[in-house]
Amino acid sequence: MGVEYSPIRVSTIKPQKKLTFDLHIRFKEQFLLYLKVGEAVDRDKLKKLKKQKVARFFIDSNDEEKYQHYLDDLLDAAVTDKNMAASDRADIVSGAAKNAVEEMRENPSSKKAYKATEKASKGIIDVVKNNPEMLKELFKIKSEEDVTLQTAVNTSSLAVRMAQLKGMSEEEIEAISTGGLLRDVGITKMDKKYQELFSKPLETFTNIELKIYKTHPQLGVKVLEELETVPQEVLSIVHTHEEKLSGMGFPRGIKKMSPSEEIVSLCSSYDRLVTCLDGDPKEAIKTIGIDELGNYNLDNITFLKKMLKDDGLI
């Protein structure tokens, strides 16, 4: 039986940090040894790979636990090492979050993947706290081949920052961070051709496409409920991230949301315009202020606009 390989994100490998596992790249369906255990990636070579839009390395599946320990060390450093460049810290936290969310989508019943998501979500909370420049750095990162992974990180970090500035509790912020990352996990249950809908404006959907798209929050809840350990607050955020206070949202058309649910839904609406639809941030918040008035509390829309301005995003 041959070696099985697992993909990991290039952004989760730090230059000059010795590897605890062999690193491979894929070339024409073959896996080639790139670096051996004990070696470290050169910074210039890593930059070159990113410039070439190489998004993934590969490791022996038997080394997954070693990789997770390596990643945990990097996340801890991103939070505690104040000398680390903000861009490097953002790369590490974003890469870890995308890795975890992607694993959750591929293996939704994996408790290990959910724990990795919680760890990554805690990393977002810690690096954003008292560091307004980190939000800007996280938003600088361009989406790779899957825009839904980038918008998961952006929405989570944006909602976390907003919740922190509003003085919400640690428990609420943790649910917001994890729920923001996993809000679109239901796409794993959708046919691949419909997954492209996340990069299209809703007004261009056919009736069938809109009907299918509206199922993804409920599908996400069903996926997460299978784990039996996901907090109710996280499930509620996943379920309501497309709802509106006007009752014009979905899947249930409710008119009441908790503060946490409203923050994630608002940040999700804004980031869909910016990240999924590649809109200008200033125009996006202007659109939110006009089109979403009545769908969210005016105070929250105003708060989000001020936060984006203060943190240098608009």
Residue pairs with C-beta under 8 A, 6 or more apart in sequence:
3 31
3 60
3 61
4 60
4 61
5 24
5 26
5 31
5 58
5 59
5 60
5 61
6 58
6 59
6 60
6 61
6 64
6 67
7 56
7 57
7 58
8 56
8 57
8 58
8 59
8 67
8 99
9 55
9 56
9 57
9 95
9 98
9 99
10 46
10 49
10 50
10 54
10 55
10 56
10 57
10 95
11 50
11 91
11 92
11 94
11 95
11 98
11 141
12 71
12 74
12 92
12 95
12 96
12 99
13 19
13 23
13 41
13 46
13 57
14 41
14 74
14 88
14 92
15 40
15 41
15 42
15 43
15 46
16 40
16 41
16 42
16 43
17 40
17 41
17 70
17 74
18 38
18 39
18 40
19 35
19 36
19 37
19 38
19 39
19 40
19 41
19 70
20 37
20 63
20 66
20 67
20 69
20 70
21 37
21 59
21 60
21 63
21 66
21 67
21 70
22 33
22 35
22 36
22 37
22 59
22 60
22 63
23 33
23 34
23 35
23 36
23 41
23 57
23 58
23 59
24 31
24 32
24 33
24 34
24 57
24 58
24 59
24 60
25 31
25 32
25 34
25 54
25 57
25 58
26 32
26 56
26 58
31 58
34 57
35 41
53 144
55 144
55 145
59 67
68 116
71 96
71 99
72 119
74 92
74 96
75 92
75 93
75 96
75 119
75 120
75 123
77 84
77 92
78 84
78 88
78 89
78 92
78 93
78 123
78 127
79 123
79 126
79 127
81 89
86 131
86 133
86 134
86 137
87 137
87 140
89 127
89 134
89 137
90 127
90 134
90 137
90 138
90 140
90 141
91 141
92 123
93 120
93 123
93 124
93 127
93 138
93 153
94 138
94 141
94 153
96 116
96 119
96 120
96 123
97 117
97 120
97 121
97 123
97 124
97 152
97 153
97 156
97 181
98 149
98 150
98 152
98 153
99 116
99 120
100 113
100 116
100 117
100 119
100 120
100 181
101 117
101 120
101 149
101 152
101 181
101 182
101 185
102 146
102 149
103 110
103 113
103 116
103 117
104 110
104 113
104 114
104 117
104 182
104 185
105 185
105 187
105 188
106 113
106 188
107 113
108 185
108 188
108 223
108 224
108 226
108 227
109 226
109 227
111 227
111 229
114 227
114 229
114 230
117 178
117 181
117 182
118 174
118 178
120 181
121 156
121 174
121 177
121 178
121 180
121 181
122 174
122 177
124 153
124 156
124 157
124 160
124 177
124 181
125 160
125 164
125 173
125 174
125 177
127 134
128 134
128 135
128 138
128 157
128 160
128 161
128 164
129 164
132 161
132 310
132 311
132 312
133 311
133 312
134 157
135 157
135 158
135 161
135 311
135 313
136 311
136 312
136 313
138 153
138 154
138 157
139 154
139 157
139 274
139 313
141 150
141 153
142 150
143 149
143 150
143 151
143 275
144 150
147 198
147 199
147 275
147 276
148 184
148 187
148 195
148 198
148 276
150 275
151 184
151 198
151 268
151 271
151 272
151 275
151 276
152 180
152 181
152 182
152 183
152 184
153 181
154 271
154 274
154 275
155 180
155 183
155 264
155 267
155 268
155 271
156 176
156 177
156 178
156 180
156 181
157 180
158 180
158 267
158 270
158 271
159 176
159 177
159 180
159 263
159 264
159 267
159 268
160 173
160 176
160 177
160 180
161 307
161 311
162 263
162 267
162 303
162 304
162 307
163 172
163 173
163 176
163 260
163 263
164 173
165 303
165 307
166 259
166 263
166 303
168 176
168 259
168 260
171 233
172 233
172 259
172 260
175 231
175 233
175 234
175 237
175 260
176 237
176 260
176 263
176 264
178 231
178 234
179 233
179 234
179 235
179 236
179 237
179 238
179 241
179 260
179 264
180 237
180 241
180 264
180 267
180 268
182 220
182 224
182 234
182 238
183 217
183 220
183 237
183 238
183 241
183 264
183 268
184 198
184 216
184 220
185 220
185 223
185 224
185 238
186 215
186 216
186 217
186 218
186 219
186 220
186 221
186 222
186 223
186 238
187 195
187 198
187 216
187 219
188 219
188 223
189 216
189 219
189 222
189 223
190 212
190 215
190 216
190 219
191 212
194 209
194 212
194 213
197 205
197 209
197 212
197 213
198 276
199 276
199 277
200 277
201 277
202 210
202 213
205 213
214 242
214 250
214 251
215 251
216 242
217 238
217 239
217 240
217 241
217 242
217 250
217 251
218 239
218 251
220 238
220 239
221 235
221 238
221 239
224 230
224 234
224 235
224 238
225 235
233 260
236 258
236 260
236 261
237 260
237 261
237 264
239 251
239 252
240 249
240 254
240 257
240 261
240 264
240 265
241 261
241 264
241 265
241 268
242 249
242 250
242 251
242 265
242 268
243 249
243 250
243 252
243 253
243 254
243 257
243 261
243 265
244 265
244 292
244 295
244 296
245 255
245 256
245 257
245 262
245 294
245 295
245 296
245 297
246 255
246 294
246 295
247 253
247 254
247 255
248 295
249 265
249 295
257 265
262 296
262 297
262 300
263 300
265 296
266 288
266 292
266 296
266 300
266 301
266 304
267 304
269 288
269 292
269 295
269 296
270 284
270 285
270 288
270 304
273 279
273 283
273 284
273 287
273 288
274 280
274 281
274 284
279 287
281 308
281 313
281 314
282 314
285 304
285 305
285 308
285 314
288 301
288 304
288 305
289 301
289 305
292 301
293 301
305 314
308 314
